[in-house]
Amino acid sequence: MKKRFFIVCSGFLSIVISINCFSQQKLTPEFKIGIAKVSINPDTSLINNYKIWLAGFMKRRTATGIHDTLWAKAMVFDDEQKRVCFIVIDAIGLMRDDVVDIRNRIDVAHLGINHVIISSTHTHSAPDLIGFSGPNPLKSGVNQEYLNFVKQKCVQATKDALNNEQSAYLKLSIIDTIPEDIVVDERPPIIIDKSIYLMQIVDKKTNKPFGILMNFGIHPHALDAENTLITSDFCHYWRKGIENGIVYNNKLIREGIGATAIFANGAMGGHITTHGSNTYDPWLDTSFTKSGFEKSMTIGNKLADIVLQEIQEGNWAIVNNPEIRFQERKFLLEIQNKRMIGIDTLGIINRKFIDSKFIETEISLLTIGPAWILTIPGEIYPETLIGGIENPDGADFTENPVEVPPIRHLMSGEYNFVIGLANDAIGYIIPKTLWDKDAPYAFGKPFHEEETSIGPDASSKIYLKIKKMIEEYNYINSGR
Ligand SMILES: [Zn+2]
């Protein structure tokens, strides 16, 4: 009898335990991340037949070869309630119509993905995906076969990342300042966002990172218009240094972490670049001002070195089981730049204008616990992001700046990533009070950014949309 009672009790106990385990599983969703990378290098037959036009520098160049691999790198964040995919491609930019096409091809609903963010590193040595860099001003530089290939690869990267999902946690940190000799602001006022926002993605079982997101605002301009080889510029050396270590003359200078390194550009407008910087290479004991692969390697390795240093000695916040939240806003922007309207009429750029003078664009806010990731559809100015907007005498408009306080002050995450050229490539987002197309000029000369901006009112409209989205996000989540 006693034995039977014991069996009944233990049976009851095991039911209780299993109910407990079940309810615990329910209460603690598993946070997972998947990462994948896929080459988006064009087929050599396209290059050999001079069918690839390199984007950027307003110069007409056909690609003559491949120096390093262009990548589509995808991360899928999954808290079992929401799943968001974030892809970064090595390209000058990608228009929103193409981003929407990629989302449709991914079949987000079927895969249970709530949203897909696609941003570009802004390398100026990759095939033109926008249209400005064709054989002549009347012809698009986009090779449709290559564009279609990039879209297929983004779909593949997403699916691979999904298949690679594993239990993970985050480590977050910010590098406050970068070596002064890397970056130049070519357009006054001189304001540079010198911080690098970092997110390590760590395997929960082994405590080893298998991915790292690095967010910093800068034009990859270590190569210039003379270069005709396909390359992601210093992004290649930076990511390679993190992944495999920093190597000079076959000698390992600093060990890498073996994790997939992803660089997402930030506030690069206004005009933040490596062009003209005199960068010292401590391992070669030489400085490079002239553009070229040596300078590209020096900048990439210096950035890799400070990130590896931060990984080794930095103060990292550990984030377990964060909740994913997501907001997006779509809206119309008026094309005030008549040159742009002409370009659309000629079919040079890869997007549809609405009523010949509007485009639909988007902003979004992805929050993963204390990490906030804001996406901006073009090249935002550091002045708008971290402060320092002026209305100098000589600028075309006299009024108080709308973009105050700066965007990062509006964000209330503990780690506020801001991703430029995300989900669209609308060009420079110039604050109206710095718009300076007509003489007299505030800083003695005109600058080129107005040529590739859609107009002086875009910046304030985007800023106000961001402000409202963040206010609504805070309101929705205030009671949670
Ligand atoms: Zn640019």
Boltz pocket constraint, residues with backbone or C-beta under 6 A from the ligand:
constraints:
  - pocket:
      binder: B
      contacts: [[A, 122], [A, 219], [A, 268], [A, 379]]
      max_distance: 6.0
